[in-house]
Amino acid sequence: MAMTSNGYQSALKFSQDSLALDYLPALKAMAFRLKERLPASVDFTDLISVGTEELIKLARRYDSSLNDSFWGYAKPRVQGAMMDYLRSLDPLSRSMRTLVKRIDRAVAEYYNTNEEEPSNAYLAELLGESEEKIKEARIAGEIYSVMPLDDQLNSNFEDTQEFIEKEELIAVITEVLEHSTQNDQLVIQLYYFEELSFKEISEVLEVSESRVSQIHRAVIRKIRQYLEKRGLDG
């Protein structure tokens, strides 16, 4: 008996949804790796939900004749959906970005003297802000730190039409890292390209996790300062 059009569509949809289910373990592994690098305020189940929704959409429009590997096709798109979700949690206003930078400078100065990060209470008193605002800014900074570097370094341009081209950013980052220590280079490589967490990097470098965090912020600050000198960063 020939399959009806509706029956064919149902069977096709079942097959496509089954394809998505086959890759749920890979999706969960991706979400777990990302969650390791995020503050506790970001819910792991939300990342799974966003990723699963995107995975199902991709499975339903996947054409195996055009792409040999479904996961190869889906992985960057699922990761992109998770990043979009994180961006929605982190609408950094200009004033908040300024506060994040002030906190980073204060943390670096405190760390250089005490070899540990200061409390929110200390930062609140030093910067003349409430503890709640300091906490919000630090969480926003942690979320934003997992974004691609071009996202972070272009964040100051969201109110204008002037953006730094990705190729130019890569050239700037490369130049800054060439004049940085080996640990600086390794932190950027392991965090952004190998996607290790600060805890894992601390084990590789045999330093404290807070030291890795401090190195990461210092390198990003160097890159921003370089861009500011060139008149490219607001």
C-alpha positions in Angstrom: 0.0 0.0 0.0 1.4 3.3 -1.0 2.2 5.8 1.7 0.0 8.9 1.7 1.6 12.4 1.5 0.6 13.0 5.2 2.1 9.6 6.1 5.3 10.4 4.3 5.6 13.7 6.0 5.0 12.1 9.4 7.6 9.4 8.8 10.1 12.0 7.6 9.5 14.2 10.6 9.9 11.2 12.9 13.2 10.3 11.2 14.5 13.9 11.5 13.5 14.2 15.2 15.2 10.8 15.8 18.3 12.2 14.2 18.2 15.1 16.7 17.8 12.7 19.6 20.8 10.7 18.5 23.0 13.8 19.0 21.5 14.9 22.4 24.5 13.4 24.3 26.9 15.5 22.1 24.7 18.6 22.7 24.7 18.0 26.5 28.5 17.6 26.5 28.8 20.9 24.7 26.5 22.6 27.2 28.4 21.2 30.1 31.7 22.4 28.8 30.2 25.9 28.3 28.6 25.9 31.8 31.9 25.1 33.4 33.1 28.5 32.2 30.0 30.4 33.3 28.8 31.8 36.7 26.4 29.8 38.8 23.6 32.1 37.9 23.4 30.6 34.4 21.1 27.5 34.5 22.5 24.4 32.8 19.0 23.2 31.9 18.4 26.5 30.0 21.4 25.9 27.9 20.2 22.4 27.1 16.7 23.7 26.3 18.0 26.3 23.9 20.4 23.9 22.3 17.8 21.1 21.9 15.3 23.5 20.3 17.9 24.6 17.7 19.0 21.0 17.2 15.5 19.9 16.3 15.1 22.8 13.9 18.4 21.9 12.2 17.5 18.2 12.0 14.2 19.0 10.2 15.9 21.0 7.5 19.1 18.9 7.2 19.9 17.6 3.7 22.4 14.8 3.8 23.1 15.2 0.1 24.6 18.7 0.9 26.3 17.9 4.2 28.1 14.6 4.9 28.0 15.0 8.7 24.9 16.2 10.6 26.9 17.1 13.7 29.5 18.9 11.7 26.6 20.9 10.2 24.7 21.4 13.4 27.5 21.9 16.0 28.5 25.6 15.2 24.8 26.5 14.8 23.8 25.0 18.2 26.8 26.7 19.8 25.7 29.9 18.2 22.2 29.6 19.6 23.6 29.1 23.1 25.8 32.2 22.6 22.8 34.2 21.5 21.0 33.1 24.7 23.9 34.2 26.8 23.9 37.6 25.0 20.3 38.0 25.9 21.3 37.6 29.6 24.0 40.2 29.3 22.6 43.5 27.9 25.7 45.4 29.0 24.8 49.1 29.0 27.6 51.7 28.4 27.6 52.5 32.1 27.8 48.8 33.1 30.7 48.2 30.7 32.5 51.2 32.3 31.9 49.6 35.7 33.1 46.2 34.6 36.4 47.9 33.4 36.7 49.8 36.7 36.2 46.5 38.6 38.8 44.7 36.5 41.4 47.4 37.2 40.6 47.4 41.0 40.7 43.6 41.1 44.1 43.5 39.3 45.6 46.1 41.7 44.3 44.2 44.7 45.5 40.9 43.4 49.0 42.2 42.7 49.3 43.1 46.4 47.3 40.3 48.1 47.4 37.4 45.6 43.7 36.9 45.9 40.6 38.6 44.6 38.8 41.2 46.7 35.3 40.8 48.0 32.3 42.6 46.6 32.0 44.6 49.8 35.6 45.9 49.3 34.9 46.8 45.7 31.6 48.5 46.6 33.3 50.7 49.1 36.3 51.4 46.9 34.2 52.3 43.8 31.3 53.9 45.6 28.7 51.5 44.3 26.2 49.1 46.0 27.3 45.5 46.6 24.3 44.4 44.5 25.5 46.5 41.5 29.1 45.2 41.9 27.8 41.6 42.0 25.6 42.2 38.9 28.6 43.7 37.0 30.9 40.9 38.0 28.4 38.3 36.8 27.9 40.2 33.5 31.6 40.3 33.1 31.9 36.5 33.7 29.2 35.8 31.1 30.7 38.1 28.6 34.2 36.6 29.0 33.1 33.3 27.2 32.0 35.2 24.1 34.3 35.2 21.1 37.0 37.9 21.4 35.7 39.9 18.5 32.3 40.2 20.4 34.0 41.4 23.5 36.3 43.9 21.9 33.6 45.3 19.7 31.2 45.7 22.6 32.0 49.4 22.9 30.6 50.0 19.4 27.1 48.6 19.7 25.6 52.2 19.7 27.5 53.2 16.5 28.1 51.8 13.0 31.8 51.6 13.6 33.0 48.0 14.1 36.5 46.5 14.0 36.9 44.0 11.2 37.6 40.5 12.5 40.9 40.3 10.5 42.1 43.5 12.0 41.2 42.2 15.5 43.2 39.0 14.9 46.2 41.0 13.8 46.0 43.2 16.9 45.5 40.2 19.3 48.5 38.4 17.6 50.7 41.5 18.0 49.8 41.9 21.7 50.4 38.2 22.4 53.7 38.3 20.7 54.9 40.7 23.3 53.2 38.8 26.2 54.5 36.1 28.5 54.1 32.4 27.7 51.5 32.1 30.4 49.5 35.0 28.9 49.6 33.3 25.5 48.6 29.9 27.0 45.6 31.3 28.9 44.2 32.9 25.8 44.9 29.8 23.7 43.4 27.3 26.2 40.4 29.4 27.1 39.2 30.6 23.7 40.5 28.0 21.4 40.7 24.8 23.5 37.7 25.9 25.6 39.1 24.9 28.9 37.7 26.3 32.1 39.8 28.5 34.4 40.0 25.5 36.8 41.4 23.3 34.1 43.9 25.9 32.9 45.1 26.4 36.5 45.9 22.7 36.6 47.9 22.9 33.3 49.8 26.0 34.4 50.1 24.9 38.1 48.8 28.2 39.4 45.7 29.2 41.3 42.3 29.6 39.5 42.2 33.2 40.6 45.6 33.7 39.1 44.3 32.4 35.7 41.3 34.7 36.0 43.6 37.7 36.7 45.9 36.8 33.7 42.9 36.5 31.4 41.6 40.0 32.4 45.0 41.5 32.2 45.5 40.3 28.6 42.0 41.5 27.5 42.9 44.9 29.1 46.2 45.0 27.2 44.3 44.4 23.9 41.7 47.1 24.8 44.5 49.6 25.7 46.2 48.8 22.4 43.0 49.5 20.5 42.4 52.7 22.5 45.9 54.0 21.5 45.0 53.4 17.9 41.7 55.3 18.4 39.6 52.2 17.7 38.1 51.5 21.1 35.6 53.8 22.7 
